[in-house]
Each structure stands twice: as structure tokens, then as C-alpha cells.
Amino acid sequence: MKITLVSFGIAKDIIGSREMEYELPDSASVGNLLEKLAHDYPDFKDLTSIRVAVNTEYAKNDQVISPQDEVVLIPPVSGG
């Protein structure tokens, strides 16, 4: 299935795009997505505290993703 993947900050830098279609197996979970991202983009493994939102709601690793879902990668934010 294809999902819309939106990324910000360092996640966007690693992936090389703010928004893209991303291929996942049917019935993939958020955890499966993170594993596939780490496989496809090895530097992604360094993002240990990234959050994932599915359709504007924070999601846990066991949440199943549907093809119509918008998935957003939210890296840690720092500032001052």
C-alpha cells in the first residue's frame, strides 16, 4: 500500500523530502514503518526519540496504518 509520508526537521533532511508517497506492506504498523525507514535510510536509526502522528493524532508503534492515512514524522525539537 502507499501512504502519504510527511517529515520535518532532521527526518526531512535524512529522507530528502518533506512529503512523499511511501510504500508499505498491507496492514503495516507504525513500528513496521519505522523499521522500514531505518532500512531504507540508515541514518534514520539515529533518531531515537522521533514521534509519529497518523491523521493528526500521535500514534503508538502497534497502530495499524491504512492507505488513506497521512503519516507525519516529528523529530525532537530544540530551541531557546
ChimeraX attribute file (.defattr): number of C-alpha atoms within 10 A of each C-alpha:
attribute: neighborCount
match mode: 1-to-1
recipient: residues
	/A:1	14
	/A:2	15
	/A:3	17
	/A:4	15
	/A:5	18
	/A:6	21
	/A:7	21
	/A:8	18
	/A:9	13
	/A:10	18
	/A:11	21
	/A:12	16
	/A:13	12
	/A:14	16
	/A:15	19
	/A:16	12
	/A:17	13
	/A:18	15
	/A:19	16
	/A:20	14
	/A:21	12
	/A:22	15
	/A:23	14
	/A:24	17
	/A:25	13
	/A:26	12
	/A:27	13
	/A:28	16
	/A:29	19
	/A:30	20
	/A:31	17
	/A:32	18
	/A:33	20
	/A:34	17
	/A:35	14
	/A:36	16
	/A:37	17
	/A:38	15
	/A:39	12
	/A:40	11
	/A:41	14
	/A:42	12
	/A:43	14
	/A:44	20
	/A:45	12
	/A:46	9
	/A:47	14
	/A:48	9
	/A:49	9
	/A:50	15
	/A:51	15
	/A:52	23
	/A:53	17
	/A:54	19
	/A:55	13
	/A:56	11
	/A:57	10
	/A:58	14
	/A:59	19
	/A:60	14
	/A:61	13
	/A:62	11
	/A:63	15
	/A:64	17
	/A:65	24
	/A:66	17
	/A:67	16
	/A:68	11
	/A:69	16
	/A:70	17
	/A:71	25
	/A:72	22
	/A:73	21
	/A:74	19
	/A:75	18
	/A:76	14
	/A:77	9
	/A:78	5
	/A:79	3
	/A:80	2
